[in-house]
Amino acid sequence: MGIEQAILRAPHEQIEAIQLEGVKKTVVTCYENVPFYKQLFDEAGFDPYAVETLEDLRKAPFTTKQDLRDNYPYKMFATPMSEVEEIHMSSGTMGVATVGGYTKKDLEIWGSCFARGIEYANGDENDIVHVCYGYGLFTGGLGAHYGGLYQGCTTIPMSAGNTERQIKVLKEMGSTILCCTPSYAMHIADTALEMGIDPAKEFSLRAGIHGAEPFSDNFRADLEKKLNYKVLDVYGLTETMGPGVAIECWEQTGLHLAEDHFYAEIIDPQTGEVLPDGEWGELVLTTIDREASPVIRYRTRDITRILPGECACGRTHRRIDRLHGRTDDMLIIRGVNVFPSQIEDVMKTVPELSSWYQVELTTVDHLDRVTLKVEMEPDYQFDEVSAIERLQREVEAKLKSALSVGLKVKIVEPKSIPRSEGKAKRVIDNREKGE
């Protein structure tokens, strides 16, 4: 179908007018069709019919993941089930899953949003999009798939898993754009090298659209070197649509929000107050034209900021910074807030260490203990145990300097930390329950 080029470069006043029209319609739709929102708005004293400006939306209460879980499966839907063409769900690993419904229009919008990322990667009908996000209830696979089809690309629905087959297809079928989690892209690259295949030379990749988990600039640089392509970050979540809410362009200076479909705010996660552009906080999203399962001021728990100014690419939709972490992934170590991505940034300054790590939380004498397990690079050989111990102390010192808190470091053998075909599991919580 092709991307609506004019809206991507429209004056921001025009974008805000679209947002206001969409917000006004959505709050009324939710109030009149979703009993949860009628009760929520009435209890908060929020009048959906009185919204006249985008700032008026700040008077509306927040929606949380628990609200969606409490209304599982279909009580958050604003359309009859006869109009719902597709359903996706979160994993539900932390409790009851959240459910997203899609009408025909919703699916078309989803495809167009992800297709923007393909265009940002300079992709067109001549590209071959290799999708190895998981298909099924997880939004990743089909979101990227619909984007490839919308942009007119040849789309290969590989799904996740069977890494050696992924490598065979990447090598032999000329895939040019890779869509998967960044950790799985790294696993593909490392496995190919172990098989005696140099992906930088033998693959045809030009770009990767990678999301579903945070990754550092250093991790990105490592991926780009191994696969000889450009890595673009993509953001999305089941509760608002799936991947495509925001995507980086070729400039790699923040992720362009699809502002004609979503209204974004950054709030102080403690007070709920809206923060100005440039300040870090929690991303809050309102869908402005979703039909089946719209959400009002949904607290994503993702930490980012809205970047001031326009992108050098000329597109006018505001950008969010790459995720700093999640409020529920943040570690509090002796009173200091630490995100896994900060740990990763320190590790990449040590050439003897690889990109694979896990943070293990345990309880010792009723006190929390934090151990960073990190693999050594296969190319480095240590003749003495004392050399590893010295390196561990060096990394511990770097972490304490960067994070203002001490972590115990344990360097482990290459390939000893389990790999995943989806999101990497970076934090293992083995603390005693009730402690």
C-alpha positions as a Markdown table, in Angstrom:
| # | Residue | x | y | z |
|---|---|---|---|---|
| 1 | Met | 0.0 | 0.0 | 0.0 |
| 2 | Gly | 2.9 | 2.3 | 0.7 |
| 3 | Ile | 3.5 | 4.8 | 3.5 |
| 4 | Glu | 1.5 | 8.1 | 3.8 |
| 5 | Gln | 4.5 | 10.3 | 3.2 |
| 6 | Ala | 2.8 | 13.7 | 3.8 |
| 7 | Ile | 1.8 | 12.9 | 7.4 |
| 8 | Leu | 5.4 | 11.9 | 8.3 |
| 9 | Arg | 6.7 | 15.4 | 7.5 |
| 10 | Ala | 3.6 | 17.5 | 8.3 |
| 11 | Pro | 3.9 | 20.6 | 10.5 |
| 12 | His | 3.5 | 19.5 | 14.1 |
| 13 | Glu | 0.5 | 21.8 | 14.5 |
| 14 | Gln | -1.3 | 19.6 | 12.0 |
| 15 | Ile | -0.2 | 16.4 | 13.9 |
| 16 | Glu | -1.5 | 17.9 | 17.2 |
| 17 | Ala | -4.8 | 18.7 | 15.5 |
| 18 | Ile | -5.1 | 15.0 | 14.5 |
| 19 | Gln | -4.2 | 13.9 | 18.0 |
| 20 | Leu | -6.8 | 16.2 | 19.6 |
| 21 | Glu | -9.6 | 15.0 | 17.3 |
| 22 | Gly | -8.6 | 11.4 | 18.1 |
| 23 | Val | -8.3 | 11.9 | 21.8 |
| 24 | Lys | -11.7 | 13.6 | 22.0 |
| 25 | Lys | -13.3 | 10.7 | 20.1 |
| 26 | Thr | -11.5 | 8.0 | 22.0 |
| 27 | Val | -12.3 | 9.2 | 25.6 |
| 28 | Val | -16.0 | 9.4 | 24.7 |
| 29 | Thr | -15.9 | 6.0 | 22.9 |
| 30 | Cys | -14.3 | 4.4 | 26.0 |
| 31 | Tyr | -16.8 | 6.1 | 28.4 |
| 32 | Glu | -19.8 | 4.9 | 26.4 |
| 33 | Asn | -18.7 | 1.4 | 25.5 |
| 34 | Val | -16.3 | 0.2 | 28.2 |
| 35 | Pro | -17.9 | -0.1 | 31.7 |
| 36 | Phe | -14.4 | 0.0 | 33.3 |
| 37 | Tyr | -13.8 | 3.4 | 31.8 |
| 38 | Lys | -17.2 | 4.8 | 32.8 |
| 39 | Gln | -16.6 | 3.8 | 36.4 |
| 40 | Leu | -13.0 | 5.0 | 36.4 |
| 41 | Phe | -13.9 | 8.4 | 34.8 |
| 42 | Asp | -16.9 | 8.9 | 37.1 |
| 43 | Glu | -14.9 | 8.1 | 40.2 |
| 44 | Ala | -12.1 | 10.5 | 39.2 |
| 45 | Gly | -14.6 | 13.3 | 38.2 |
| 46 | Phe | -13.3 | 13.3 | 34.7 |
| 47 | Asp | -15.8 | 14.5 | 32.0 |
| 48 | Pro | -14.9 | 13.0 | 28.6 |
| 49 | Tyr | -17.2 | 15.4 | 26.9 |
| 50 | Ala | -15.4 | 18.4 | 28.2 |
| 51 | Val | -12.0 | 17.7 | 26.5 |
| 52 | Glu | -11.1 | 20.8 | 24.5 |
| 53 | Thr | -7.2 | 20.6 | 24.4 |
| 54 | Leu | -4.6 | 17.9 | 24.6 |
| 55 | Glu | -3.7 | 19.2 | 28.1 |
| 56 | Asp | -7.2 | 18.4 | 29.2 |
| 57 | Leu | -6.3 | 14.7 | 28.9 |
| 58 | Arg | -4.0 | 15.2 | 32.0 |
| 59 | Lys | -7.2 | 15.3 | 34.1 |
| 60 | Ala | -8.0 | 11.7 | 33.1 |
| 61 | Pro | -6.9 | 8.9 | 35.4 |
| 62 | Phe | -4.2 | 6.4 | 34.3 |
| 63 | Thr | -4.8 | 2.9 | 33.1 |
| 64 | Thr | -2.5 | 0.2 | 34.4 |
| 65 | Lys | -1.6 | -3.4 | 33.3 |
| 66 | Gln | -3.5 | -4.6 | 36.4 |
| 67 | Asp | -6.6 | -2.9 | 35.1 |
| 68 | Leu | -6.3 | -4.9 | 31.9 |
| 69 | Arg | -5.7 | -8.1 | 33.8 |
| 70 | Asp | -8.7 | -7.4 | 36.1 |
| 71 | Asn | -10.9 | -7.1 | 33.0 |
| 72 | Tyr | -9.6 | -10.2 | 31.2 |
| 73 | Pro | -10.4 | -11.3 | 28.6 |
| 74 | Tyr | -12.7 | -9.0 | 26.7 |
| 75 | Lys | -14.1 | -6.4 | 29.1 |
| 76 | Met | -11.8 | -3.7 | 27.8 |
| 77 | Phe | -13.1 | -4.1 | 24.3 |
| 78 | Ala | -15.0 | -1.1 | 22.8 |
| 79 | Thr | -16.5 | -3.0 | 19.8 |
| 80 | Pro | -18.7 | -6.1 | 19.5 |
| 81 | Met | -16.8 | -9.3 | 19.1 |
| 82 | Ser | -18.2 | -9.7 | 15.7 |
| 83 | Glu | -16.0 | -6.8 | 14.6 |
| 84 | Val | -12.8 | -8.2 | 16.2 |
| 85 | Glu | -10.8 | -10.0 | 13.5 |
| 86 | Glu | -7.7 | -10.9 | 15.5 |
| 87 | Ile | -6.6 | -11.3 | 19.1 |
| 88 | His | -3.1 | -11.1 | 20.6 |
| 89 | Met | -2.0 | -11.6 | 24.2 |
| 90 | Ser | 1.0 | -10.8 | 26.4 |
| 91 | Ser | 2.9 | -13.8 | 27.8 |
| 92 | Gly | 1.3 | -13.6 | 31.2 |
| 93 | Thr | 4.5 | -14.7 | 32.9 |
| 94 | Met | 3.9 | -12.2 | 35.8 |
| 95 | Gly | 0.2 | -13.1 | 36.2 |
| 96 | Val | -2.9 | -13.0 | 34.1 |
| 97 | Ala | -2.2 | -12.1 | 30.4 |
| 98 | Thr | -3.3 | -8.9 | 28.9 |
| 99 | Val | -5.4 | -9.1 | 25.7 |
| 100 | Gly | -5.5 | -6.9 | 22.6 |
| 101 | Gly | -8.2 | -7.0 | 20.0 |
| 102 | Tyr | -7.9 | -5.8 | 16.4 |
| 103 | Thr | -10.6 | -4.8 | 13.9 |
| 104 | Lys | -9.8 | -4.8 | 10.2 |
| 105 | Lys | -8.9 | -1.1 | 10.5 |
| 106 | Asp | -6.7 | -1.8 | 13.5 |
| 107 | Leu | -4.7 | -4.4 | 11.6 |
| 108 | Glu | -4.2 | -2.0 | 8.7 |
| 109 | Ile | -2.9 | 0.7 | 11.0 |
| 110 | Trp | -0.6 | -1.8 | 12.7 |
| 111 | Gly | 0.9 | -2.9 | 9.3 |
| 112 | Ser | 1.3 | 0.8 | 8.3 |
| 113 | Cys | 3.1 | 1.7 | 11.5 |
| 114 | Phe | 5.7 | -1.1 | 11.3 |
| 115 | Ala | 6.1 | -0.5 | 7.5 |
| 116 | Arg | 7.4 | 3.0 | 8.5 |
| 117 | Gly | 10.3 | 1.3 | 10.1 |
| 118 | Ile | 11.0 | -0.6 | 6.9 |
| 119 | Glu | 10.9 | 2.6 | 5.1 |
| 120 | Tyr | 13.2 | 4.2 | 7.7 |
| 121 | Ala | 15.6 | 1.4 | 6.8 |
| 122 | Asn | 15.3 | 2.5 | 3.2 |
| 123 | Gly | 13.3 | -0.6 | 2.4 |
| 124 | Asp | 10.9 | -1.0 | -0.4 |
| 125 | Glu | 9.3 | -3.7 | -2.6 |
| 126 | Asn | 12.7 | -5.0 | -3.6 |
| 127 | Asp | 13.6 | -6.0 | -0.1 |
| 128 | Ile | 13.3 | -9.4 | 1.5 |
| 129 | Val | 12.1 | -9.1 | 5.1 |
| 130 | His | 13.2 | -12.1 | 7.3 |
| 131 | Val | 10.9 | -12.2 | 10.4 |
| 132 | Cys | 12.1 | -14.4 | 13.3 |
| 133 | Tyr | 10.1 | -12.8 | 16.1 |
| 134 | Gly | 7.8 | -15.5 | 17.4 |
| 135 | Tyr | 4.5 | -15.8 | 15.6 |
| 136 | Gly | 1.2 | -16.5 | 17.4 |
| 137 | Leu | -0.3 | -14.7 | 20.3 |
| 138 | Phe | 2.9 | -12.7 | 20.8 |
| 139 | Thr | 2.6 | -9.5 | 18.7 |
| 140 | Gly | 6.2 | -9.4 | 17.4 |
| 141 | Gly | 6.0 | -11.9 | 14.5 |
| 142 | Leu | 2.8 | -10.8 | 12.9 |
| 143 | Gly | 3.4 | -7.1 | 13.6 |
| 144 | Ala | 6.6 | -7.3 | 11.5 |
| 145 | His | 4.9 | -9.6 | 9.0 |
| 146 | Tyr | 2.1 | -7.1 | 8.4 |
| 147 | Gly | 4.6 | -4.3 | 8.1 |
| 148 | Gly | 6.5 | -6.2 | 5.4 |
| 149 | Leu | 3.4 | -6.9 | 3.4 |
| 150 | Tyr | 2.1 | -3.3 | 3.8 |
| 151 | Gln | 5.4 | -2.0 | 2.4 |
| 152 | Gly | 5.2 | -4.5 | -0.5 |
| 153 | Cys | 8.3 | -6.5 | 0.5 |
| 154 | Thr | 8.9 | -10.2 | 0.0 |
| 155 | Thr | 8.3 | -11.4 | 3.6 |
| 156 | Ile | 9.7 | -14.7 | 5.0 |
| 157 | Pro | 7.7 | -15.9 | 8.1 |
| 158 | Met | 10.5 | -17.8 | 9.8 |
| 159 | Ser | 9.3 | -17.3 | 13.3 |
| 160 | Ala | 11.7 | -18.0 | 16.2 |
| 161 | Gly | 13.9 | -21.0 | 16.7 |
| 162 | Asn | 15.9 | -23.6 | 14.7 |
| 163 | Thr | 18.9 | -21.2 | 14.5 |
| 164 | Glu | 20.9 | -23.2 | 12.0 |
| 165 | Arg | 17.9 | -23.2 | 9.6 |
| 166 | Gln | 17.6 | -19.4 | 10.1 |
| 167 | Ile | 21.3 | -19.1 | 9.1 |
| 168 | Lys | 20.7 | -21.2 | 6.0 |
| 169 | Val | 17.8 | -19.1 | 4.9 |
| 170 | Leu | 19.6 | -15.8 | 5.6 |
| 171 | Lys | 22.6 | -17.0 | 3.6 |
| 172 | Glu | 20.8 | -18.6 | 0.6 |
| 173 | Met | 17.6 | -16.5 | 0.2 |
| 174 | Gly | 19.2 | -13.1 | 0.2 |
| 175 | Ser | 17.3 | -11.6 | 3.2 |
| 176 | Thr | 18.0 | -7.9 | 3.4 |
| 177 | Ile | 16.1 | -6.8 | 6.6 |
| 178 | Leu | 16.1 | -8.9 | 9.8 |
| 179 | Cys | 13.3 | -8.6 | 12.4 |
| 180 | Cys | 13.8 | -10.2 | 15.8 |
| 181 | Thr | 15.0 | -9.4 | 19.3 |
| 182 | Pro | 18.5 | -8.0 | 19.5 |
| 183 | Ser | 19.7 | -10.9 | 21.7 |
| 184 | Tyr | 18.5 | -13.4 | 19.1 |
| 185 | Ala | 20.2 | -11.5 | 16.3 |
| 186 | Met | 23.4 | -11.8 | 18.3 |
| 187 | His | 22.8 | -15.5 | 18.9 |
| 188 | Ile | 22.3 | -16.0 | 15.1 |
| 189 | Ala | 25.6 | -14.1 | 14.4 |
| 190 | Asp | 27.6 | -16.1 | 17.0 |
| 191 | Thr | 26.2 | -19.4 | 15.9 |
| 192 | Ala | 27.0 | -18.6 | 12.3 |
| 193 | Leu | 30.6 | -17.9 | 13.2 |
| 194 | Glu | 30.8 | -21.1 | 15.1 |
| 195 | Met | 29.6 | -22.9 | 12.0 |
| 196 | Gly | 32.4 | -21.4 | 10.0 |
| 197 | Ile | 30.1 | -18.9 | 8.3 |
| 198 | Asp | 31.1 | -15.2 | 8.3 |
| 199 | Pro | 27.7 | -13.4 | 8.3 |
| 200 | Ala | 29.3 | -10.0 | 7.6 |
| 201 | Lys | 30.4 | -11.5 | 4.2 |
| 202 | Glu | 28.0 | -14.3 | 3.4 |
| 203 | Phe | 24.6 | -12.7 | 4.4 |
| 204 | Ser | 22.9 | -10.0 | 2.4 |
| 205 | Leu | 21.6 | -8.1 | 5.3 |
| 206 | Arg | 21.4 | -4.3 | 5.1 |
| 207 | Ala | 19.3 | -3.5 | 8.2 |
| 208 | Gly | 17.9 | -5.0 | 11.3 |
| 209 | Ile | 14.7 | -3.9 | 13.1 |
| 210 | His | 15.2 | -5.1 | 16.6 |
| 211 | Gly | 13.0 | -4.6 | 19.7 |
| 212 | Ala | 11.1 | -6.2 | 22.6 |
| 213 | Glu | 14.1 | -5.7 | 24.9 |
| 214 | Pro | 16.5 | -2.8 | 25.7 |
| 215 | Phe | 20.0 | -3.0 | 24.3 |
| 216 | Ser | 22.9 | -0.7 | 24.7 |
| 217 | Asp | 24.8 | 1.3 | 22.1 |
| 218 | Asn | 27.8 | -0.9 | 22.6 |
| 219 | Phe | 25.6 | -4.0 | 22.0 |
| 220 | Arg | 24.3 | -2.4 | 18.9 |
| 221 | Ala | 27.8 | -1.6 | 17.6 |
| 222 | Asp | 28.8 | -5.3 | 18.2 |
| 223 | Leu | 25.8 | -6.5 | 16.3 |
| 224 | Glu | 26.5 | -4.1 | 13.4 |
| 225 | Lys | 30.1 | -5.3 | 13.2 |
| 226 | Lys | 29.2 | -9.0 | 13.2 |
| 227 | Leu | 26.3 | -8.8 | 10.7 |
| 228 | Asn | 27.6 | -5.8 | 8.6 |
| 229 | Tyr | 24.2 | -4.0 | 8.7 |
| 230 | Lys | 22.5 | -1.1 | 10.4 |
| 231 | Val | 20.5 | -1.7 | 13.6 |
| 232 | Leu | 17.2 | 0.2 | 14.1 |
| 233 | Asp | 15.4 | 0.0 | 17.4 |
| 234 | Val | 11.6 | -0.6 | 17.4 |
| 235 | Tyr | 9.2 | -0.1 | 20.3 |
| 236 | Gly | 5.7 | -1.4 | 20.9 |
| 237 | Leu | 3.6 | -3.4 | 23.4 |
| 238 | Thr | 0.5 | -5.6 | 23.3 |
| 239 | Glu | -1.6 | -3.2 | 25.3 |
| 240 | Thr | -1.4 | -0.4 | 22.7 |
| 241 | Met | -0.8 | -2.3 | 19.4 |
| 242 | Gly | 2.5 | -4.2 | 19.2 |
| 243 | Pro | 5.8 | -3.3 | 17.5 |
| 244 | Gly | 5.6 | -0.1 | 15.5 |
| 245 | Val | 4.5 | 2.5 | 18.1 |
| 246 | Ala | 7.9 | 4.1 | 17.6 |
| 247 | Ile | 10.9 | 3.2 | 15.4 |
| 248 | Glu | 14.3 | 4.6 | 14.7 |
| 249 | Cys | 15.2 | 6.0 | 11.4 |
| 250 | Trp | 18.6 | 5.7 | 9.6 |
| 251 | Glu | 19.9 | 8.6 | 11.7 |
| 252 | Gln | 19.7 | 6.5 | 14.9 |
| 253 | Thr | 18.9 | 9.5 | 17.1 |
| 254 | Gly | 15.8 | 8.4 | 18.8 |
| 255 | Leu | 12.6 | 6.5 | 17.8 |
| 256 | His | 9.9 | 8.4 | 15.8 |
| 257 | Leu | 6.5 | 8.0 | 17.5 |
| 258 | Ala | 3.6 | 7.2 | 15.2 |
| 259 | Glu | 2.0 | 10.4 | 16.6 |
| 260 | Asp | -1.0 | 10.2 | 14.2 |
| 261 | His | -2.0 | 7.0 | 16.1 |
| 262 | Phe | -0.7 | 7.5 | 19.6 |
| 263 | Tyr | -0.5 | 10.4 | 22.1 |
| 264 | Ala | 2.6 | 10.1 | 24.3 |
| 265 | Glu | 3.3 | 11.7 | 27.7 |
| 266 | Ile | 6.3 | 11.3 | 30.0 |
| 267 | Ile | 5.4 | 11.3 | 33.7 |
| 268 | Asp | 7.3 | 11.2 | 37.0 |
| 269 | Pro | 6.6 | 7.5 | 38.0 |
| 270 | Gln | 6.3 | 8.5 | 41.6 |
| 271 | Thr | 4.0 | 11.5 | 41.4 |
| 272 | Gly | 2.3 | 11.0 | 38.1 |
| 273 | Glu | 3.1 | 14.6 | 37.1 |
| 274 | Val | 3.8 | 15.2 | 33.4 |
| 275 | Leu | 7.4 | 16.1 | 32.7 |
| 276 | Pro | 8.7 | 18.5 | 30.0 |
| 277 | Asp | 10.5 | 17.3 | 26.9 |
| 278 | Gly | 14.1 | 16.1 | 27.6 |
| 279 | Glu | 13.4 | 14.8 | 31.1 |
| 280 | Trp | 13.5 | 11.0 | 31.8 |
| 281 | Gly | 10.4 | 9.4 | 33.2 |
| 282 | Glu | 7.7 | 6.8 | 32.5 |
| 283 | Leu | 6.1 | 6.6 | 29.1 |
| 284 | Val | 2.3 | 6.9 | 29.1 |
| 285 | Leu | 0.4 | 6.2 | 25.9 |
| 286 | Thr | -3.1 | 6.9 | 24.7 |
| 287 | Thr | -4.4 | 5.3 | 21.5 |
| 288 | Ile | -6.3 | 7.8 | 19.4 |
| 289 | Asp | -7.8 | 5.7 | 16.6 |
| 290 | Arg | -7.8 | 2.1 | 17.8 |
| 291 | Glu | -11.2 | 0.5 | 17.6 |
| 292 | Ala | -11.3 | -2.8 | 19.3 |
| 293 | Ser | -9.3 | -2.2 | 22.5 |
| 294 | Pro | -8.4 | 1.5 | 23.0 |
| 295 | Val | -6.5 | 2.6 | 26.1 |
| 296 | Ile | -6.4 | 6.0 | 27.9 |
| 297 | Arg | -3.2 | 7.1 | 29.5 |
| 298 | Tyr | -1.7 | 3.6 | 29.7 |
| 299 | Arg | 1.3 | 3.4 | 32.0 |
| 300 | Thr | 3.8 | 1.4 | 30.1 |
| 301 | Arg | 6.4 | 1.2 | 32.9 |
| 302 | Asp | 9.1 | 1.9 | 30.3 |
| 303 | Ile | 11.6 | 4.6 | 31.1 |
| 304 | Thr | 12.5 | 7.1 | 28.3 |
| 305 | Arg | 12.2 | 10.8 | 27.4 |
| 306 | Ile | 10.9 | 12.8 | 24.6 |
| 307 | Leu | 13.8 | 14.3 | 22.7 |
| 308 | Pro | 13.6 | 18.0 | 21.9 |
| 309 | Gly | 13.9 | 19.3 | 18.4 |
| 310 | Glu | 13.4 | 17.7 | 15.0 |
| 311 | Cys | 15.4 | 14.8 | 13.5 |
| 312 | Ala | 17.9 | 15.4 | 10.8 |
| 313 | Cys | 15.9 | 13.1 | 8.6 |
| 314 | Gly | 13.2 | 15.8 | 8.2 |
| 315 | Arg | 10.3 | 13.8 | 9.7 |
| 316 | Thr | 8.4 | 15.8 | 12.2 |
| 317 | His | 6.9 | 13.2 | 14.5 |
| 318 | Arg | 8.5 | 13.5 | 17.9 |
| 319 | Arg | 11.1 | 11.0 | 19.0 |
| 320 | Ile | 11.5 | 9.1 | 22.2 |
| 321 | Asp | 15.0 | 8.1 | 23.4 |
| 322 | Arg | 16.0 | 4.5 | 23.5 |
| 323 | Leu | 14.6 | 2.8 | 26.6 |
| 324 | His | 16.6 | 3.3 | 29.7 |
| 325 | Gly | 14.8 | 0.3 | 31.3 |
| 326 | Arg | 11.5 | -0.4 | 33.0 |
| 327 | Thr | 10.3 | 0.7 | 36.4 |
| 328 | Asp | 9.6 | -3.0 | 37.2 |
| 329 | Asp | 13.0 | -4.1 | 36.0 |
| 330 | Met | 14.9 | -1.5 | 38.0 |
| 331 | Leu | 17.2 | -3.0 | 40.7 |
| 332 | Ile | 17.4 | -1.2 | 44.0 |
| 333 | Ile | 20.8 | -2.1 | 45.4 |
| 334 | Arg | 21.5 | -0.7 | 48.8 |
| 335 | Gly | 19.2 | 2.2 | 48.0 |
| 336 | Val | 20.7 | 2.9 | 44.6 |
| 337 | Asn | 18.6 | 2.5 | 41.4 |
| 338 | Val | 20.3 | 0.4 | 38.8 |
| 339 | Phe | 19.1 | -0.7 | 35.4 |
| 340 | Pro | 20.6 | -3.7 | 33.6 |
| 341 | Ser | 21.5 | -1.6 | 30.6 |
| 342 | Gln | 23.8 | 0.5 | 32.8 |
| 343 | Ile | 25.6 | -2.7 | 33.8 |
| 344 | Glu | 26.0 | -3.7 | 30.2 |
| 345 | Asp | 27.5 | -0.3 | 29.3 |
| 346 | Val | 30.3 | -0.9 | 31.8 |
| 347 | Met | 30.9 | -4.5 | 30.7 |
| 348 | Lys | 31.5 | -3.4 | 27.1 |
| 349 | Thr | 34.5 | -1.3 | 28.2 |
| 350 | Val | 36.3 | -4.5 | 29.1 |
| 351 | Pro | 37.4 | -6.3 | 25.9 |
| 352 | Glu | 37.9 | -9.6 | 27.6 |
| 353 | Leu | 34.1 | -9.8 | 28.3 |
| 354 | Ser | 31.3 | -10.8 | 25.9 |
| 355 | Ser | 27.8 | -9.3 | 25.6 |
| 356 | Trp | 26.2 | -12.2 | 27.5 |
| 357 | Tyr | 25.5 | -11.7 | 31.2 |
| 358 | Gln | 22.9 | -12.3 | 33.9 |
| 359 | Val | 22.3 | -10.6 | 37.2 |
| 360 | Glu | 21.5 | -13.0 | 39.9 |
| 361 | Leu | 19.7 | -12.0 | 43.1 |
| 362 | Thr | 20.1 | -14.2 | 46.2 |
| 363 | Thr | 19.5 | -14.0 | 49.9 |
| 364 | Val | 22.4 | -14.4 | 52.3 |
| 365 | Asp | 21.8 | -14.1 | 56.1 |
| 366 | His | 18.5 | -12.4 | 55.3 |
| 367 | Leu | 20.2 | -9.8 | 53.2 |
| 368 | Asp | 19.9 | -9.4 | 49.4 |
| 369 | Arg | 23.1 | -10.1 | 47.4 |
| 370 | Val | 23.7 | -9.2 | 43.8 |
| 371 | Thr | 26.1 | -11.2 | 41.6 |
| 372 | Leu | 26.9 | -10.3 | 38.0 |
| 373 | Lys | 27.7 | -13.4 | 35.9 |
| 374 | Val | 29.4 | -12.5 | 32.6 |
| 375 | Glu | 30.9 | -14.7 | 30.0 |
| 376 | Met | 34.5 | -14.2 | 28.8 |
| 377 | Glu | 35.2 | -13.7 | 25.1 |
| 378 | Pro | 36.1 | -17.0 | 23.5 |
| 379 | Asp | 39.3 | -15.4 | 22.0 |
| 380 | Tyr | 40.7 | -14.7 | 25.4 |
| 381 | Gln | 42.5 | -17.4 | 27.3 |
| 382 | Phe | 43.5 | -17.2 | 30.9 |
| 383 | Asp | 46.4 | -19.3 | 32.0 |
| 384 | Glu | 45.9 | -18.8 | 35.7 |
| 385 | Val | 42.9 | -18.5 | 38.0 |
| 386 | Ser | 44.5 | -15.4 | 39.5 |
| 387 | Ala | 44.2 | -13.6 | 36.1 |
| 388 | Ile | 40.4 | -14.2 | 36.2 |
| 389 | Glu | 40.3 | -13.0 | 39.8 |
| 390 | Arg | 42.2 | -9.8 | 38.9 |
| 391 | Leu | 39.8 | -9.2 | 36.0 |
| 392 | Gln | 36.8 | -9.7 | 38.3 |
| 393 | Arg | 38.2 | -7.2 | 40.8 |
| 394 | Glu | 38.8 | -4.7 | 37.9 |
| 395 | Val | 35.2 | -5.0 | 36.7 |
| 396 | Glu | 33.9 | -4.7 | 40.2 |
| 397 | Ala | 35.8 | -1.4 | 40.6 |
| 398 | Lys | 34.5 | -0.1 | 37.2 |
| 399 | Leu | 30.9 | -1.0 | 38.2 |
| 400 | Lys | 31.3 | 0.7 | 41.6 |
| 401 | Ser | 32.6 | 3.9 | 40.0 |
| 402 | Ala | 29.9 | 4.0 | 37.4 |
| 403 | Leu | 26.9 | 2.9 | 39.5 |
| 404 | Ser | 28.0 | 4.2 | 43.0 |
| 405 | Val | 27.3 | 0.7 | 44.4 |
| 406 | Gly | 29.2 | -2.5 | 44.6 |
| 407 | Leu | 28.3 | -5.7 | 42.8 |
| 408 | Lys | 30.1 | -9.1 | 43.0 |
| 409 | Val | 31.3 | -10.2 | 39.6 |
| 410 | Lys | 31.8 | -13.8 | 38.5 |
| 411 | Ile | 33.4 | -14.4 | 35.1 |
| 412 | Val | 32.1 | -17.7 | 33.6 |
| 413 | Glu | 33.0 | -19.8 | 30.5 |
| 414 | Pro | 31.7 | -18.9 | 27.1 |
| 415 | Lys | 28.3 | -20.3 | 26.2 |
| 416 | Ser | 27.6 | -21.1 | 29.9 |
| 417 | Ile | 24.7 | -18.6 | 30.2 |
| 418 | Pro | 21.5 | -20.0 | 28.5 |
| 419 | Arg | 20.5 | -18.4 | 25.2 |
| 420 | Ser | 16.9 | -17.6 | 24.2 |
| 421 | Glu | 15.1 | -17.6 | 20.9 |
| 422 | Gly | 13.1 | -14.6 | 22.2 |
| 423 | Lys | 13.9 | -12.1 | 24.9 |
| 424 | Ala | 17.1 | -12.5 | 26.9 |
| 425 | Lys | 16.5 | -13.2 | 30.6 |
| 426 | Arg | 18.9 | -10.8 | 32.2 |
| 427 | Val | 17.8 | -10.9 | 35.8 |
| 428 | Ile | 17.4 | -14.1 | 37.8 |
| 429 | Asp | 15.7 | -13.6 | 41.2 |
| 430 | Asn | 16.5 | -16.5 | 43.6 |
| 431 | Arg | 15.9 | -14.5 | 46.7 |
| 432 | Glu | 14.0 | -16.2 | 49.6 |
| 433 | Lys | 10.3 | -15.4 | 49.4 |
| 434 | Gly | 9.1 | -13.2 | 52.1 |
| 435 | Glu | 12.5 | -11.8 | 52.8 |
